Amino acid sequence: MNKLNKFFPEVKERAVWMVGEHRSEYPSQWAAIESIAPKTGCAPQTLHEWVRKHEIDTGM
């Protein structure tokens, strides 16, 4: 079964960037993710996976 990818790469990149930019405004990374995810139209867990993948890909 093929996985439907409904988010454009630009949306993913912007959401991950927003977490990094606004992380200091929240008590934890998860709190930032929970706040930003609905603004981008995805579930917090999905955004969390994108952030983790970005961190791994960039060696953070």
Stockholm file with secondary structure:
# STOCKHOLM 1.0

chainA/1-60         MNKLNKFFPEVKERAVWMVGEHRSEYPSQWAAIESIAPKTGCAPQTLHEWVRKHEIDTGM
#=GR chainA/1-60 SS CCCCCCSCHHHHHHHHHHHHHHGGGSSSHHHHHHHHHHHHTSCHHHHHHHHHHHHHHHTC
#=GC SS_cons        CCCCCCSCHHHHHHHHHHHHHHGGGSSSHHHHHHHHHHHHTSCHHHHHHHHHHHHHHHTC
//
